[in-house]
Amino acid sequence: MIEYVTGIADAAGRACYLESSNEVNRVIYGKLGFERRKIVYLQRAEEHVELDIMVREPVLRKGGVGGRGGVKA
C-alpha cells in the first residue's frame, strides 16, 4: 500500500506525510524513505501520546519522472 502511494506521489513530484504513535513504525517507515521531522505530544485522559511526524520527499528516477510511473495494474 505504501509503495503504491509513494509511487503516485513520486510521479507527481509530491511529498508524503504521515503520523505514527508506535516507536517500531519509525524504523519501518524509515526503510521506505520517510524521515522524522518533528515529535508532537498529545494528551489523552491521563496518558501522553507521542506522535512522530514523518515526511518522504519525492524520489526522481531516471527520465525525470518518479516512482513506478504512478499506478500499478
Protein Blocks (a to p, Z undefined) as FASTA:
>chain_A
ZZmmmmmmmmnopacddddfbfklmmmmmmnopacfbdcdddehjaccdddddddddddd
ehhiacjhopaZZ
